[in-house]
């Protein structure tokens, strides 16, 4: 079976193959007890995969790129001894996100915003769509404490940062 690739796919596969080559060389340097060279190659492969993603953002959904990323990032984490626990997101917002209902539509079905709500007169442009509205409903009905904390935080800001 002959693999049919357009020029973009061919270019991506060559980039990925080159990054894998650097990655494999980094593994060999670790086996050969050359940690300085291994580190350089690990960082080079990580930077090359990041550069590839910046240059071609559409590659994010490519299976080969995803596998490459897992391998390169995994080796970086292993080399530097970074555990999964150290990488976990921290902060109140993540606990709130876990609490957010899986079916977001259940919140907004029976809720109508007050008629005098004017989101178009904000200091910064505010995107308003169904997703934003569902989150506003969630925070209003289920997490008013968060909204109140945000309001207090805003009132502490200098006047030129308030609306």
C-alpha positions as CSV (number, residue, x, y, z in Angstrom):
1,X,0.0,0.0,0.0
2,X,1.4,3.4,-1.0
3,X,1.0,6.3,1.4
4,X,-0.6,9.2,-0.4
5,X,0.5,12.5,1.1
6,X,0.0,16.1,0.0
7,X,2.9,18.5,0.4
8,X,1.7,19.7,3.8
9,X,1.3,16.2,5.2
10,X,4.8,15.3,3.8
11,X,6.3,18.4,5.4
12,X,4.7,17.7,8.7
13,X,5.9,14.0,8.7
14,X,9.4,15.1,8.0
15,X,9.4,17.7,10.8
16,X,8.0,15.0,13.2
17,X,10.6,12.5,12.1
18,X,13.4,14.9,12.6
19,X,12.1,15.7,16.1
20,X,11.8,12.0,16.9
21,X,15.4,11.7,15.7
22,X,16.6,14.3,18.2
23,X,14.5,12.6,20.9
24,X,16.1,9.2,20.2
25,X,19.5,10.7,20.3
26,X,18.7,12.3,23.7
27,X,17.8,8.8,25.0
28,X,21.1,7.4,23.6
29,X,23.0,10.1,25.4
30,X,21.4,9.2,28.7
31,X,22.3,5.6,28.2
32,X,25.9,6.7,27.4
33,X,25.9,8.7,30.6
34,X,26.2,12.1,28.9
35,X,23.6,14.1,30.8
36,X,24.6,17.5,29.5
37,X,24.2,16.4,25.9
38,X,21.1,14.5,26.7
39,X,19.6,17.7,28.3
40,X,20.5,19.8,25.3
41,X,18.8,17.3,23.0
42,X,15.7,17.0,25.2
43,X,15.3,20.7,25.2
44,X,16.0,20.9,21.5
45,X,13.3,18.3,20.7
46,X,10.8,20.1,23.0
47,X,11.5,23.5,21.5
48,X,11.2,22.1,17.9
49,X,7.8,20.5,18.7
50,X,6.7,23.8,20.2
51,X,8.0,25.7,17.2
52,X,6.1,23.3,14.9
53,X,2.9,24.0,16.8
54,X,3.4,27.7,16.6
55,X,4.1,27.6,12.9
56,X,1.2,25.2,12.1
57,X,-1.5,25.5,14.8
58,X,-3.7,23.1,12.9
59,X,-1.3,20.3,13.6
60,X,-2.6,20.2,17.2
61,X,-5.3,17.7,16.1
62,X,-2.9,15.5,14.2
63,X,-2.5,12.1,15.8
64,X,1.2,11.8,15.0
65,X,1.9,15.2,16.5
66,X,0.0,14.3,19.7
67,X,2.1,11.1,20.1
68,X,5.3,13.0,19.5
69,X,4.3,15.6,22.1
70,X,3.5,12.9,24.7
71,X,6.9,11.3,24.1
72,X,8.9,14.6,24.1
73,X,7.1,16.2,27.0
74,X,7.2,12.8,28.9
75,X,10.9,12.6,28.5
76,X,11.4,16.2,29.6
77,X,9.3,15.6,32.7
78,X,11.2,12.3,33.4
79,X,14.6,13.9,32.9
80,X,13.9,16.8,35.3
81,X,11.9,14.6,37.8
82,X,8.7,16.6,37.4
83,X,5.8,14.6,38.9
84,X,2.1,14.7,37.8
85,X,1.2,16.3,41.1
86,X,3.5,19.3,40.5
87,X,1.7,19.9,37.3
88,X,-1.8,19.9,38.7
89,X,-3.8,23.2,38.3
90,X,-4.2,25.0,41.6
91,X,-6.7,27.6,42.7
92,X,-10.3,28.2,43.5
93,X,-11.4,28.4,39.8
94,X,-10.5,24.8,39.1
95,X,-12.7,23.6,42.0
96,X,-15.5,25.7,40.6
97,X,-15.0,24.2,37.1
98,X,-15.2,20.7,38.6
99,X,-18.5,21.7,40.2
100,X,-19.9,23.1,36.9
101,X,-22.7,20.8,35.6
102,X,-21.8,18.5,32.7
103,X,-24.9,19.6,30.9
104,X,-24.5,23.3,31.0
105,X,-27.9,23.8,29.3
106,X,-29.8,22.7,32.4
107,X,-28.8,25.9,34.2
108,X,-30.0,28.5,31.6
109,X,-33.2,26.8,30.5
110,X,-35.4,28.5,33.1
111,X,-33.4,31.6,33.8
112,X,-34.0,35.0,32.1
113,X,-31.6,37.8,32.6
114,X,-33.2,41.0,34.0
115,X,-34.4,43.3,31.2
116,X,-32.3,46.2,32.5
117,X,-29.0,44.2,32.2
118,X,-26.7,46.2,30.0
119,X,-23.6,44.3,29.1
120,X,-23.0,46.4,26.1
121,X,-21.8,49.3,28.2
122,X,-18.7,47.7,29.7
123,X,-15.3,49.4,29.8
124,X,-13.9,46.4,27.9
125,X,-15.8,44.7,25.1
126,X,-17.7,41.8,26.6
127,X,-18.5,38.9,24.4
128,X,-22.0,37.7,25.1
129,X,-23.2,34.4,23.8
130,X,-25.0,31.3,25.1
131,X,-21.9,29.9,26.7
132,X,-21.1,33.2,28.5
133,X,-24.7,33.5,29.6
134,X,-24.7,29.9,31.0
135,X,-21.6,30.7,33.1
136,X,-23.1,33.9,34.3
137,X,-26.2,32.0,35.3
138,X,-24.1,29.4,37.1
139,X,-22.2,32.0,39.1
140,X,-25.3,34.0,39.9
141,X,-27.4,31.0,41.1
142,X,-24.9,28.5,42.4
143,X,-21.8,30.5,43.3
144,X,-22.9,34.0,44.4
145,X,-19.9,34.0,46.8
146,X,-17.5,34.1,43.9
147,X,-19.3,37.0,42.2
148,X,-19.3,38.9,45.5
149,X,-15.5,38.2,45.9
150,X,-14.9,39.5,42.4
151,X,-17.0,42.6,43.1
152,X,-15.0,43.3,46.3
153,X,-11.7,42.8,44.5
154,X,-12.8,45.2,41.8
155,X,-13.8,47.9,44.3
156,X,-10.2,47.7,45.8
157,X,-8.6,48.6,42.4
158,X,-7.5,52.1,41.6
159,X,-10.3,54.2,40.1
160,X,-8.8,54.3,36.6
161,X,-9.2,50.5,36.5
162,X,-12.8,50.5,37.3
163,X,-15.7,51.0,34.9
